[in-house]
Amino acid sequence: MSPRWGRWSTAQKQRLFTLMALLGWGGLAIQLYLILLGRWMSDASLLGGLVNYFSFFTILTNILAAAVLTCAADHRESTKCQAFFLQPWVSSGITVSIIVVGVAYNVLLRQLWQPQGMQWLANELLHNVMPVLFTLYWWFFVPKGLLRLRHIGLWVLYPILYFACILLRGDLLGFYPYPFIDVDNLGYVQACINASGILAGFVGMALVAVGLDRLSGGRARPQA
């Protein structure tokens, strides 16, 4: 763990990570409930609701973030979950992704609707609370000085593959989860331009993460 909060006991860290994970899973559960409830009330397919639920980059990324926090809260040592998700390059890539989720929503989508009640709560948890909490987790608890530029090449596979799958799914089913990649309304050229802009922002954030990692790692090593 990072030396910044090195005075925290293992039990204190586990309680903190558990609370963070519960907030993440809670937001995901509320959103799933609302989607399925809406489908049920409109006599639409619940299976279709599940498919739509897992079509959102926000949902997939929050699942990954909640999984990392769940692994961090696990007191057992060397589980398969920890062996993968707690690797600094994996947690860092998820951090970049969830920051992009928060920024993209607040810049591009927030003004398009005004959710109320439970939908507002789910929205805030998934788009604002979790991006902030997971970034704090990364900054304070993920070991630094281990990232390399080559990791960015691995991280960008996630949004690229996501966009490719969404284009294929949209072509087959006519549903696009985000208006800025809605091919039916924008056409392929504009949708690809918009997606490229998001990807450029992703790469920019990834470069910042690697730079901060090196800076922080360089400062931490003399203290060891």
Residue pairs with C-beta under 8 A, 6 or more apart in sequence:
1 13
1 141
1 143
2 139
2 140
2 141
2 142
2 143
2 144
2 220
3 220
3 223
3 224
4 139
4 140
5 13
5 140
5 141
8 16
10 75
13 72
13 141
14 72
14 73
14 74
14 75
17 69
17 70
17 72
17 73
17 137
18 69
18 73
20 69
20 133
20 134
20 137
21 66
21 69
21 70
21 72
21 73
23 125
23 129
23 130
23 133
24 62
24 65
24 66
24 69
24 125
24 130
24 133
24 134
25 66
25 70
26 125
27 62
27 121
27 122
27 125
27 126
27 129
27 130
28 59
28 62
28 63
28 66
28 126
30 118
30 121
30 122
30 125
31 53
31 59
31 122
31 126
32 53
33 118
34 118
34 119
34 122
35 49
35 52
35 53
36 46
36 49
36 50
36 53
38 44
38 49
39 45
39 46
39 48
39 49
40 46
52 175
52 177
53 59
54 60
55 166
55 169
55 175
55 177
56 177
56 178
57 97
57 101
57 159
57 162
57 177
57 178
58 101
58 105
58 126
58 127
59 126
60 162
61 94
61 97
61 98
61 101
62 98
62 101
62 126
62 130
64 85
64 94
64 97
64 98
65 94
65 98
65 130
65 134
66 130
67 81
67 85
68 85
68 86
68 90
68 91
68 94
68 134
68 137
69 134
69 137
70 81
71 79
71 81
71 82
71 85
71 86
72 82
72 86
72 137
72 141
74 81
74 82
76 82
84 90
85 91
88 142
88 143
88 144
88 146
88 147
88 213
89 146
89 147
89 151
89 154
91 137
91 138
91 142
92 138
92 142
92 147
92 151
92 155
92 209
92 210
92 213
93 151
93 154
93 155
93 158
93 206
94 134
95 134
95 135
95 138
95 142
95 209
96 155
96 202
96 205
96 206
96 209
97 155
97 158
97 159
97 202
98 130
98 131
98 134
98 135
99 131
99 135
99 205
100 159
100 198
100 201
100 202
100 205
101 126
101 127
101 131
102 127
102 128
102 131
102 132
103 201
103 205
104 198
104 201
105 127
105 128
106 127
106 128
108 180
109 178
109 179
112 179
115 122
115 123
139 212
139 216
143 217
144 212
144 213
144 214
144 216
144 217
144 220
145 213
145 214
145 216
145 217
145 218
145 220
145 221
146 213
146 217
147 209
147 210
147 213
147 214
148 210
149 210
151 206
151 210
152 203
152 206
152 207
152 210
155 202
155 206
156 199
156 202
156 203
156 206
159 198
159 199
159 202
160 199
163 181
163 195
163 199
166 176
166 177
166 181
167 181
167 183
167 188
167 191
169 175
170 176
170 181
170 182
170 183
170 184
171 183
174 184
176 182
176 183
176 184
176 191
179 185
180 186
180 191
180 194
180 195
180 198
181 191
181 194
181 195
182 191
183 191
186 194
